[in-house]
Amino acid sequence: MLIVFEGGEGSGKTTQLGRSHDWLMNQFDGSSFTVVKTREPGGTELGQQIRKLLLHPDLAEPTQDRAELLLFAADRAQHVEGFLRPALRRGALVLCDRFTDSTVAYQGYGRGLDLALIHQLNQIATGGLEPDLTLWLDVDVTTGLSRAQRRGSADRMEQNQVEFHQRVRQGFCELAAAYPQRIRRVDANRSADEVFQDVQQILQEAIAQWCSP
């Protein structure tokens, strides 16, 4: 089972994924059920190098939008074949920090690149692999950016203008409307504990459904 955590900057998705991983590990302690966590970009050794190029480049020239899109696709192709599919074949429950929806939201809605092209690239990179469940942590853009700024130095994505991040959120809104069976919205404007209560409930319901005969 592949469960993806999505959201804009400062949504708390990485924190919630980590808490979910620890909670699920405790739930399945002593069983043969394996829970693993990963991220995009950067879920493989090659991906870690791509992540540095995408988020913390030490380059004099700017990264062009289509080059950025293709770097994300390269990271995803390596991640799917080198990590995700092998883990899923072993029967693991995989928690992934970002997947294809982020590319649609950030490079499609945020950058304004062609959505049909992005869907085609996502299909090529994933070989058709789709999440079983996506938790979208939806946070107000200004709130999220304020949280991100408190973490310290901003990465290349966080440095974009607020209008970019508003378009990204709109992208996630439209994806959630298009795929209501897969994408579950979680109000991430609240405290981490309150958000985690909702995340736990969604995970419990989903896993109970998958495990039922």
C-alpha angles and dihedrals in degrees: 000000000000117000117183128199113209136177147119127279114306094012092127095237094138091051092048092047091053093048091046091051093052092045094049092046088056092046092053097037110143094017128103090245112116125207119195133176130210141157146218125261101026107029093128135039090259089044092056089060091047090049090056091051092049102042107020107024119173092205134128093213124066120249109250118232097244091045088053090051092050093048090055089049092051091050090049094049091053092044095050096050098032101042119359102052094043091050093047091048088056088056096251127156102234122204111196127191102220129344137170097328090064091057091051092047099041105033096027105040098017099044096026096235120158110284094208089055091049093050089050092050091047089053091050093046096046099036086223097310110149132181119259089214135008123199109202111200101205116200132170107263097235091046092050095047091048090054091048092051091054090059091067133248113025121237123228094272095048090052093067119110119271090250089063091054091047089055089048091054090049088054092055090047092055093045091052090051092048096048107032094154093058106030119066117190118221120192101238096180089091132077119295091249093053092047091049091055089060092043091052092051093050092048093047092051093046096048092046089053094048093046096047115106 
